[in-house]
Amino acid sequence: MRQNTLSFPILSHVKDRGGKALGLRFICPTLVEHYKQLKNELPMFNDDRAGR
């Protein structure tokens, strides 16, 4: 589990299971680069090399 200093919980879905189940998977290269700058590796987190 990732720790942060926010005062509210963060909803996540490991390996993009939630997005896949709801048909919400997409690739947005701009966001992928933004997340990389924030040290969030979406392909690794979502177990998807495409960066969804």
PDB file of N, H, CA, C and O in Angstrom:
ATOM      1  N   MET A   1       0.843  -1.175   0.000  1.00  0.00           N
ATOM      2  CA  MET A   1       0.000   0.000   0.000  1.00  0.00           C
ATOM      3  C   MET A   1       0.889   1.239   0.000  1.00  0.00           C
ATOM      4  O   MET A   1       1.879   1.313   0.727  1.00  0.00           O
ATOM      5  N   ARG A   2       0.525   2.182  -0.807  1.00  0.00           N
ATOM      6  H   ARG A   2      -0.280   2.122  -1.398  1.00  0.00           H
ATOM      7  CA  ARG A   2       1.287   3.415  -0.918  1.00  0.00           C
ATOM      8  C   ARG A   2       0.803   4.427   0.111  1.00  0.00           C
ATOM      9  O   ARG A   2      -0.401   4.596   0.299  1.00  0.00           O
ATOM     10  N   GLN A   3       1.722   5.089   0.765  1.00  0.00           N
ATOM     11  H   GLN A   3       2.700   4.951   0.612  1.00  0.00           H
ATOM     12  CA  GLN A   3       1.378   6.068   1.785  1.00  0.00           C
ATOM     13  C   GLN A   3       1.454   7.474   1.191  1.00  0.00           C
ATOM     14  O   GLN A   3       2.302   7.748   0.342  1.00  0.00           O
ATOM     15  N   ASN A   4       0.581   8.347   1.631  1.00  0.00           N
ATOM     16  H   ASN A   4      -0.108   8.124   2.321  1.00  0.00           H
ATOM     17  CA  ASN A   4       0.623   9.739   1.223  1.00  0.00           C
ATOM     18  C   ASN A   4       0.189  10.623   2.379  1.00  0.00           C
ATOM     19  O   ASN A   4      -0.153  10.124   3.451  1.00  0.00           O
ATOM     20  N   THR A   5       0.202  11.913   2.171  1.00  0.00           N
ATOM     21  H   THR A   5       0.480  12.318   1.300  1.00  0.00           H
ATOM     22  CA  THR A   5      -0.161  12.843   3.239  1.00  0.00           C
ATOM     23  C   THR A   5      -1.526  13.471   3.014  1.00  0.00           C
ATOM     24  O   THR A   5      -1.822  14.524   3.580  1.00  0.00           O
ATOM     25  N   LEU A   6      -2.350  12.849   2.205  1.00  0.00           N
ATOM     26  H   LEU A   6      -2.109  11.994   1.745  1.00  0.00           H
ATOM     27  CA  LEU A   6      -3.688  13.367   1.953  1.00  0.00           C
ATOM     28  C   LEU A   6      -4.614  13.038   3.117  1.00  0.00           C
ATOM     29  O   LEU A   6      -4.400  12.063   3.837  1.00  0.00           O
ATOM     30  N   SER A   7      -5.626  13.847   3.289  1.00  0.00           N
ATOM     31  H   SER A   7      -5.800  14.639   2.704  1.00  0.00           H
ATOM     32  CA  SER A   7      -6.566  13.633   4.392  1.00  0.00           C
ATOM     33  C   SER A   7      -7.785  12.821   3.951  1.00  0.00           C
ATOM     34  O   SER A   7      -8.779  12.741   4.672  1.00  0.00           O
ATOM     35  N   PHE A   8      -7.699  12.223   2.765  1.00  0.00           N
ATOM     36  H   PHE A   8      -6.891  12.288   2.179  1.00  0.00           H
ATOM     37  CA  PHE A   8      -8.804  11.422   2.255  1.00  0.00           C
ATOM     38  C   PHE A   8      -8.242  10.193   1.536  1.00  0.00           C
ATOM     39  O   PHE A   8      -7.107  10.223   1.061  1.00  0.00           O
ATOM     40  N   PRO A   9      -9.018   9.124   1.452  1.00  0.00           N
ATOM     41  CA  PRO A   9      -8.533   7.913   0.788  1.00  0.00           C
ATOM     42  C   PRO A   9      -8.511   8.075  -0.735  1.00  0.00           C
ATOM     43  O   PRO A   9      -9.294   8.840  -1.298  1.00  0.00           O
ATOM     44  N   ILE A  10      -7.623   7.359  -1.379  1.00  0.00           N
ATOM     45  H   ILE A  10      -6.987   6.737  -0.921  1.00  0.00           H
ATOM     46  CA  ILE A  10      -7.514   7.357  -2.829  1.00  0.00           C
ATOM     47  C   ILE A  10      -8.029   6.022  -3.357  1.00  0.00           C
ATOM     48  O   ILE A  10      -7.584   4.960  -2.923  1.00  0.00           O
ATOM     49  N   LEU A  11      -8.964   6.086  -4.289  1.00  0.00           N
ATOM     50  H   LEU A  11      -9.325   6.949  -4.641  1.00  0.00           H
ATOM     51  CA  LEU A  11      -9.490   4.883  -4.913  1.00  0.00           C
ATOM     52  C   LEU A  11      -8.524   4.442  -5.996  1.00  0.00           C
ATOM     53  O   LEU A  11      -8.098   5.250  -6.821  1.00  0.00           O
ATOM     54  N   SER A  12      -8.179   3.174  -5.995  1.00  0.00           N
ATOM     55  H   SER A  12      -8.525   2.517  -5.325  1.00  0.00           H
ATOM     56  CA  SER A  12      -7.312   2.639  -7.046  1.00  0.00           C
ATOM     57  C   SER A  12      -7.793   1.241  -7.416  1.00  0.00           C
ATOM     58  O   SER A  12      -8.528   0.591  -6.673  1.00  0.00           O
ATOM     59  N   HIS A  13      -7.362   0.816  -8.561  1.00  0.00           N
ATOM     60  H   HIS A  13      -6.765   1.344  -9.164  1.00  0.00           H
ATOM     61  CA  HIS A  13      -7.714  -0.522  -9.018  1.00  0.00           C
ATOM     62  C   HIS A  13      -6.467  -1.110  -9.666  1.00  0.00           C
ATOM     63  O   HIS A  13      -6.143  -0.819 -10.817  1.00  0.00           O
ATOM     64  N   VAL A  14      -5.786  -1.938  -8.900  1.00  0.00           N
ATOM     65  H   VAL A  14      -6.050  -2.175  -7.964  1.00  0.00           H
ATOM     66  CA  VAL A  14      -4.535  -2.541  -9.330  1.00  0.00           C
ATOM     67  C   VAL A  14      -4.755  -3.374 -10.585  1.00  0.00           C
ATOM     68  O   VAL A  14      -5.757  -4.078 -10.709  1.00  0.00           O
ATOM     69  N   LYS A  15      -3.817  -3.285 -11.504  1.00  0.00           N
ATOM     70  H   LYS A  15      -3.003  -2.713 -11.403  1.00  0.00           H
ATOM     71  CA  LYS A  15      -3.838  -3.996 -12.787  1.00  0.00           C
ATOM     72  C   LYS A  15      -5.035  -3.601 -13.645  1.00  0.00           C
ATOM     73  O   LYS A  15      -5.440  -4.349 -14.534  1.00  0.00           O
ATOM     74  N   ASP A  16      -5.601  -2.424 -13.378  1.00  0.00           N
ATOM     75  H   ASP A  16      -5.272  -1.816 -12.655  1.00  0.00           H
ATOM     76  CA  ASP A  16      -6.672  -1.850 -14.194  1.00  0.00           C
ATOM     77  C   ASP A  16      -7.900  -2.741 -14.289  1.00  0.00           C
ATOM     78  O   ASP A  16      -8.630  -2.691 -15.278  1.00  0.00           O
ATOM     79  N   ARG A  17      -8.126  -3.539 -13.287  1.00  0.00           N
ATOM     80  H   ARG A  17      -7.532  -3.580 -12.483  1.00  0.00           H
ATOM     81  CA  ARG A  17      -9.275  -4.456 -13.312  1.00  0.00           C
ATOM     82  C   ARG A  17     -10.601  -3.700 -13.336  1.00  0.00           C
ATOM     83  O   ARG A  17     -11.520  -4.081 -14.062  1.00  0.00           O
ATOM     84  N   GLY A  18     -10.703  -2.637 -12.550  1.00  0.00           N
ATOM     85  H   GLY A  18      -9.957  -2.328 -11.960  1.00  0.00           H
ATOM     86  CA  GLY A  18     -11.954  -1.865 -12.506  1.00  0.00           C
ATOM     87  C   GLY A  18     -12.250  -1.194 -13.832  1.00  0.00           C
ATOM     88  O   GLY A  18     -13.374  -1.260 -14.330  1.00  0.00           O
ATOM     89  N   GLY A  19     -11.240  -0.544 -14.409  1.00  0.00           N
ATOM     90  H   GLY A  19     -10.327  -0.490 -14.005  1.00  0.00           H
ATOM     91  CA  GLY A  19     -11.423   0.118 -15.696  1.00  0.00           C
ATOM     92  C   GLY A  19     -11.782  -0.856 -16.803  1.00  0.00           C
ATOM     93  O   GLY A  19     -12.629  -0.566 -17.648  1.00  0.00           O
ATOM     94  N   LYS A  20     -11.137  -2.009 -16.795  1.00  0.00           N
ATOM     95  H   LYS A  20     -10.450  -2.246 -16.108  1.00  0.00           H
ATOM     96  CA  LYS A  20     -11.426  -3.029 -17.805  1.00  0.00           C
ATOM     97  C   LYS A  20     -12.856  -3.546 -17.656  1.00  0.00           C
ATOM     98  O   LYS A  20     -13.568  -3.705 -18.648  1.00  0.00           O
ATOM     99  N   ALA A  21     -13.271  -3.804 -16.430  1.00  0.00           N
ATOM    100  H   ALA A  21     -12.692  -3.675 -15.625  1.00  0.00           H
ATOM    101  CA  ALA A  21     -14.610  -4.332 -16.185  1.00  0.00           C
ATOM    102  C   ALA A  21     -15.691  -3.345 -16.608  1.00  0.00           C
ATOM    103  O   ALA A  21     -16.773  -3.758 -17.026  1.00  0.00           O
ATOM    104  N   LEU A  22     -15.413  -2.042 -16.504  1.00  0.00           N
ATOM    105  H   LEU A  22     -14.534  -1.706 -16.164  1.00  0.00           H
ATOM    106  CA  LEU A  22     -16.390  -1.018 -16.857  1.00  0.00           C
ATOM    107  C   LEU A  22     -16.217  -0.491 -18.278  1.00  0.00           C
ATOM    108  O   LEU A  22     -16.959   0.393 -18.709  1.00  0.00           O
ATOM    109  N   GLY A  23     -15.247  -1.026 -19.002  1.00  0.00           N
ATOM    110  H   GLY A  23     -14.645  -1.743 -18.652  1.00  0.00           H
ATOM    111  CA  GLY A  23     -15.012  -0.567 -20.367  1.00  0.00           C
ATOM    112  C   GLY A  23     -14.431   0.835 -20.442  1.00  0.00           C
ATOM    113  O   GLY A  23     -14.697   1.572 -21.391  1.00  0.00           O
ATOM    114  N   LEU A  24     -13.636   1.204 -19.442  1.00  0.00           N
ATOM    115  H   LEU A  24     -13.420   0.605 -18.671  1.00  0.00           H
ATOM    116  CA  LEU A  24     -13.091   2.560 -19.362  1.00  0.00           C
ATOM    117  C   LEU A  24     -11.599   2.628 -19.646  1.00  0.00           C
ATOM    118  O   LEU A  24     -10.962   3.616 -19.283  1.00  0.00           O
ATOM    119  N   ARG A  25     -11.031   1.638 -20.268  1.00  0.00           N
ATOM    120  H   ARG A  25     -11.549   0.835 -20.563  1.00  0.00           H
ATOM    121  CA  ARG A  25      -9.589   1.625 -20.530  1.00  0.00           C
ATOM    122  C   ARG A  25      -9.270   2.469 -21.761  1.00  0.00           C
ATOM    123  O   ARG A  25      -9.946   2.374 -22.785  1.00  0.00           O
ATOM    124  N   PHE A  26      -8.249   3.282 -21.648  1.00  0.00           N
ATOM    125  H   PHE A  26      -7.699   3.359 -20.816  1.00  0.00           H
ATOM    126  CA  PHE A  26      -7.806   4.099 -22.762  1.00  0.00           C
ATOM    127  C   PHE A  26      -6.351   4.468 -22.551  1.00  0.00           C
ATOM    128  O   PHE A  26      -5.821   4.324 -21.449  1.00  0.00           O
ATOM    129  N   ILE A  27      -5.708   4.942 -23.600  1.00  0.00           N
ATOM    130  H   ILE A  27      -6.138   5.059 -24.495  1.00  0.00           H
ATOM    131  CA  ILE A  27      -4.323   5.395 -23.517  1.00  0.00           C
ATOM    132  C   ILE A  27      -4.295   6.889 -23.786  1.00  0.00           C
ATOM    133  O   ILE A  27      -4.848   7.353 -24.784  1.00  0.00           O
ATOM    134  N   CYS A  28      -3.669   7.628 -22.924  1.00  0.00           N
ATOM    135  H   CYS A  28      -3.220   7.251 -22.114  1.00  0.00           H
ATOM    136  CA  CYS A  28      -3.503   9.066 -23.093  1.00  0.00           C
ATOM    137  C   CYS A  28      -2.018   9.383 -22.884  1.00  0.00           C
ATOM    138  O   CYS A  28      -1.584   9.556 -21.745  1.00  0.00           O
ATOM    139  N   PRO A  29      -1.232   9.462 -23.969  1.00  0.00           N
ATOM    140  CA  PRO A  29       0.212   9.667 -23.838  1.00  0.00           C
ATOM    141  C   PRO A  29       0.595  10.872 -22.984  1.00  0.00           C
ATOM    142  O   PRO A  29       1.587  10.821 -22.257  1.00  0.00           O
ATOM    143  N   THR A  30      -0.167  11.939 -23.060  1.00  0.00           N
ATOM    144  H   THR A  30      -0.973  11.980 -23.650  1.00  0.00           H
ATOM    145  CA  THR A  30       0.135  13.132 -22.258  1.00  0.00           C
ATOM    146  C   THR A  30       0.051  12.813 -20.765  1.00  0.00           C
ATOM    147  O   THR A  30       0.912  13.223 -19.987  1.00  0.00           O
ATOM    148  N   LEU A  31      -0.980  12.087 -20.378  1.00  0.00           N
ATOM    149  H   LEU A  31      -1.679  11.754 -21.010  1.00  0.00           H
ATOM    150  CA  LEU A  31      -1.115  11.723 -18.964  1.00  0.00           C
ATOM    151  C   LEU A  31      -0.054  10.726 -18.536  1.00  0.00           C
ATOM    152  O   LEU A  31       0.433  10.791 -17.407  1.00  0.00           O
ATOM    153  N   VAL A  32       0.318   9.797 -19.423  1.00  0.00           N
ATOM    154  H   VAL A  32      -0.077   9.744 -20.341  1.00  0.00           H
ATOM    155  CA  VAL A  32       1.362   8.834 -19.095  1.00  0.00           C
ATOM    156  C   VAL A  32       2.654   9.573 -18.767  1.00  0.00           C
ATOM    157  O   VAL A  32       3.316   9.250 -17.782  1.00  0.00           O
ATOM    158  N   GLU A  33       3.017  10.554 -19.577  1.00  0.00           N
ATOM    159  H   GLU A  33       2.479  10.816 -20.377  1.00  0.00           H
ATOM    160  CA  GLU A  33       4.229  11.336 -19.326  1.00  0.00           C
ATOM    161  C   GLU A  33       4.109  12.137 -18.036  1.00  0.00           C
ATOM    162  O   GLU A  33       5.071  12.235 -17.273  1.00  0.00           O
ATOM    163  N   HIS A  34       2.939  12.707 -17.788  1.00  0.00           N
ATOM    164  H   HIS A  34       2.158  12.628 -18.407  1.00  0.00           H
ATOM    165  CA  HIS A  34       2.719  13.471 -16.553  1.00  0.00           C
ATOM    166  C   HIS A  34       2.889  12.574 -15.323  1.00  0.00           C
ATOM    167  O   HIS A  34       3.543  12.958 -14.353  1.00  0.00           O
ATOM    168  N   TYR A  35       2.300  11.388 -15.372  1.00  0.00           N
ATOM    169  H   TYR A  35       1.769  11.077 -16.160  1.00  0.00           H
ATOM    170  CA  TYR A  35       2.429  10.467 -14.251  1.00  0.00           C
ATOM    171  C   TYR A  35       3.879  10.021 -14.055  1.00  0.00           C
ATOM    172  O   TYR A  35       4.318   9.835 -12.920  1.00  0.00           O
ATOM    173  N   LYS A  36       4.620   9.851 -15.144  1.00  0.00           N
ATOM    174  H   LYS A  36       4.263  10.002 -16.065  1.00  0.00           H
ATOM    175  CA  LYS A  36       6.040   9.500 -15.023  1.00  0.00           C
ATOM    176  C   LYS A  36       6.800  10.579 -14.268  1.00  0.00           C
ATOM    177  O   LYS A  36       7.657  10.273 -13.439  1.00  0.00           O
ATOM    178  N   GLN A  37       6.490  11.839 -14.550  1.00  0.00           N
ATOM    179  H   GLN A  37       5.793  12.088 -15.223  1.00  0.00           H
ATOM    180  CA  GLN A  37       7.146  12.944 -13.855  1.00  0.00           C
ATOM    181  C   GLN A  37       6.822  12.926 -12.364  1.00  0.00           C
ATOM    182  O   GLN A  37       7.626  13.370 -11.544  1.00  0.00           O
ATOM    183  N   LEU A  38       5.662  12.420 -12.022  1.00  0.00           N
ATOM    184  H   LEU A  38       5.010  12.059 -12.689  1.00  0.00           H
ATOM    185  CA  LEU A  38       5.252  12.318 -10.621  1.00  0.00           C
ATOM    186  C   LEU A  38       5.719  11.016  -9.966  1.00  0.00           C
ATOM    187  O   LEU A  38       5.354  10.713  -8.830  1.00  0.00           O
ATOM    188  N   LYS A  39       6.536  10.250 -10.704  1.00  0.00           N
ATOM    189  H   LYS A  39       6.833  10.496 -11.626  1.00  0.00           H
ATOM    190  CA  LYS A  39       7.067   8.962 -10.236  1.00  0.00           C
ATOM    191  C   LYS A  39       5.986   7.897 -10.116  1.00  0.00           C
ATOM    192  O   LYS A  39       6.104   6.984  -9.298  1.00  0.00           O
ATOM    193  N   ASN A  40       4.932   8.002 -10.923  1.00  0.00           N
ATOM    194  H   ASN A  40       4.836   8.743 -11.588  1.00  0.00           H
ATOM    195  CA  ASN A  40       3.877   6.993 -10.995  1.00  0.00           C
ATOM    196  C   ASN A  40       4.010   6.274 -12.322  1.00  0.00           C
ATOM    197  O   ASN A  40       3.671   6.834 -13.365  1.00  0.00           O
ATOM    198  N   GLU A  41       4.491   5.063 -12.302  1.00  0.00           N
ATOM    199  H   GLU A  41       4.767   4.608 -11.455  1.00  0.00           H
ATOM    200  CA  GLU A  41       4.683   4.292 -13.525  1.00  0.00           C
ATOM    201  C   GLU A  41       3.421   3.485 -13.818  1.00  0.00           C
ATOM    202  O   GLU A  41       3.265   2.369 -13.322  1.00  0.00           O
ATOM    203  N   LEU A  42       2.525   4.048 -14.619  1.00  0.00           N
ATOM    204  H   LEU A  42       2.652   4.955 -15.022  1.00  0.00           H
ATOM    205  CA  LEU A  42       1.265   3.377 -14.921  1.00  0.00           C
ATOM    206  C   LEU A  42       1.439   1.990 -15.520  1.00  0.00           C
ATOM    207  O   LEU A  42       0.742   1.067 -15.097  1.00  0.00           O
ATOM    208  N   PRO A  43       2.345   1.794 -16.495  1.00  0.00           N
ATOM    209  CA  PRO A  43       2.479   0.441 -17.042  1.00  0.00           C
ATOM    210  C   PRO A  43       2.843  -0.594 -15.977  1.00  0.00           C
ATOM    211  O   PRO A  43       2.343  -1.718 -16.014  1.00  0.00           O
ATOM    212  N   MET A  44       3.697  -0.231 -15.044  1.00  0.00           N
ATOM    213  H   MET A  44       4.103   0.682 -15.014  1.00  0.00           H
ATOM    214  CA  MET A  44       4.073  -1.158 -13.986  1.00  0.00           C
ATOM    215  C   MET A  44       2.907  -1.355 -13.008  1.00  0.00           C
ATOM    216  O   MET A  44       2.596  -2.484 -12.629  1.00  0.00           O
ATOM    217  N   PHE A  45       2.275  -0.272 -12.609  1.00  0.00           N
ATOM    218  H   PHE A  45       2.528   0.645 -12.917  1.00  0.00           H
ATOM    219  CA  PHE A  45       1.185  -0.332 -11.637  1.00  0.00           C
ATOM    220  C   PHE A  45       0.006  -1.123 -12.189  1.00  0.00           C
ATOM    221  O   PHE A  45      -0.595  -1.932 -11.482  1.00  0.00           O
ATOM    222  N   ASN A  46      -0.321  -0.886 -13.456  1.00  0.00           N
ATOM    223  H   ASN A  46       0.167  -0.229 -14.031  1.00  0.00           H
ATOM    224  CA  ASN A  46      -1.476  -1.543 -14.065  1.00  0.00           C
ATOM    225  C   ASN A  46      -1.120  -2.855 -14.749  1.00  0.00           C
ATOM    226  O   ASN A  46      -1.993  -3.513 -15.315  1.00  0.00           O
ATOM    227  N   ASP A  47       0.152  -3.244 -14.704  1.00  0.00           N
ATOM    228  H   ASP A  47       0.861  -2.709 -14.244  1.00  0.00           H
ATOM    229  CA  ASP A  47       0.609  -4.473 -15.362  1.00  0.00           C
ATOM    230  C   ASP A  47       0.193  -4.462 -16.836  1.00  0.00           C
ATOM    231  O   ASP A  47      -0.324  -5.448 -17.361  1.00  0.00           O
ATOM    232  N   ASP A  48       0.434  -3.321 -17.487  1.00  0.00           N
ATOM    233  H   ASP A  48       0.854  -2.520 -17.060  1.00  0.00           H
ATOM    234  CA  ASP A  48       0.030  -3.128 -18.862  1.00  0.00           C
ATOM    235  C   ASP A  48       1.070  -2.232 -19.539  1.00  0.00           C
ATOM    236  O   ASP A  48       1.116  -1.030 -19.274  1.00  0.00           O
ATOM    237  N   ARG A  49       1.888  -2.797 -20.395  1.00  0.00           N
ATOM    238  H   ARG A  49       1.851  -3.773 -20.610  1.00  0.00           H
ATOM    239  CA  ARG A  49       2.959  -2.031 -21.028  1.00  0.00           C
ATOM    240  C   ARG A  49       2.457  -0.906 -21.920  1.00  0.00           C
ATOM    241  O   ARG A  49       3.218   0.010 -22.232  1.00  0.00           O
ATOM    242  N   ALA A  50       1.206  -0.951 -22.334  1.00  0.00           N
ATOM    243  H   ALA A  50       0.588  -1.695 -22.081  1.00  0.00           H
ATOM    244  CA  ALA A  50       0.668   0.088 -23.214  1.00  0.00           C
ATOM    245  C   ALA A  50       0.463   1.402 -22.479  1.00  0.00           C
ATOM    246  O   ALA A  50       0.341   2.445 -23.121  1.00  0.00           O
ATOM    247  N   GLY A  51       0.423   1.382 -21.161  1.00  0.00           N
ATOM    248  H   GLY A  51       0.523   0.535 -20.640  1.00  0.00           H
ATOM    249  CA  GLY A  51       0.250   2.605 -20.378  1.00  0.00           C
ATOM    250  C   GLY A  51      -1.191   3.012 -20.159  1.00  0.00           C
ATOM    251  O   GLY A  51      -1.493   4.195 -19.999  1.00  0.00           O
ATOM    252  N   ARG A  52      -2.073   2.043 -20.151  1.00  0.00           N
ATOM    253  H   ARG A  52      -1.827   1.082 -20.281  1.00  0.00           H
ATOM    254  CA  ARG A  52      -3.489   2.359 -19.898  1.00  0.00           C
ATOM    255  C   ARG A  52      -3.699   2.659 -18.449  1.00  0.00           C
ATOM    256  O   ARG A  52      -4.821   2.949 -18.034  1.00  0.00           O
TER     257      ARG A  52
END
